[in-house]
Amino acid sequence: MWRRNSVAEHPLSEIKANLFKGLAHPARIRVLELLDEGGEVSVADLIAGTGLEASNLSQHLGVLRRYELVESDRQGAQVRYRLASPLVAELLRVSRELLAEMLQTTRQRLEATLQEPAGADERPAR
């Protein structure tokens, strides 16, 4: 059956989902944060900043390159990485703000729950 709002009609949704797949690992987020903080960063500094093995870091950098989130330049024997766009840094900032807002909302709900009198959520017996 044909659906009016199918994914095929919204290829941008699929592209966005793929972008988020590229971000979907804590190590890749950490790499992006390090690049946001440091501008151009060497592989050696990324290894030190992430604590990853070189081969594991290389795999994550490959994913980030494939999704066009980072760019690299070779300077002699050294490879340096940078964010592909200032919008990547903006995406990181917005995600931090969203998470902070979600945490605040959760904290407020928890505080409200803790302030309710005991048994307030129980129904009276019939």
C-alpha positions, -999 to +999 in steps of 0.1 A: +000+000+000+013+034-009+018+057+021+016+095+016+045+103+039+068+076+030+106+080+035+110+077-003+092+110-005+115+126+020+151+117+010+163+145+032+151+126+062+173+097+052+203+119+046+198+135+081+195+100+096+228+091+080+244+122+093+234+112+129+247+077+123+281+093+116+278+110+150+264+080+168+295+069+189+310+086+220+345+084+206+335+103+174+317+129+195+349+133+216+370+136+185+347+164+172+349+181+206+387+180+205+387+195+170+362+222+181+385+231+210+418+229+191+412+239+155+436+217+136+447+187+157+473+161+149+465+124+151+489+120+180+470+147+199+437+130+191+451+097+204+462+115+236+428+133+239+406+103+233+427+075+248+419+054+217+444+030+200+456+044+167+438+018+147+405+024+165+409+062+161+416+057+124+384+038+120+364+066+137+382+093+117+373+074+085+336+074+095+338+112+102+355+118+069+329+096+050+301+117+065+321+149+056+322+161+092+360+164+093+388+172+068+425+164+070+458+177+056+491+159+056+521+180+067+551+159+061+547+127+081+519+143+103+482+143+095+461+170+110+423+171+113+398+199+115+361+203+115+347+204+079+324+233+088+317+257+116+282+242+116+296+210+131+307+230+161+273+246+162+256+212+161+277+201+191+268+233+210+231+229+202+232+192+214+248+203+247+221+229+252+194+204+244+208+179+268+211+206+295+175+215+290+164+179+291+184+174+323+168+204+339+133+192+330+141+158+345+155+174+376+123+196+380+100+165+376+120+146+402+119+175+426+082+178+421+077+141+427+098+142+459+077+171+472+044+152+468+029+140+501+033+102+507+006+082+491-005+110+468-003+087+438-024+060+453-061+056+445-086+055+473-100+020+481-136+013+471 
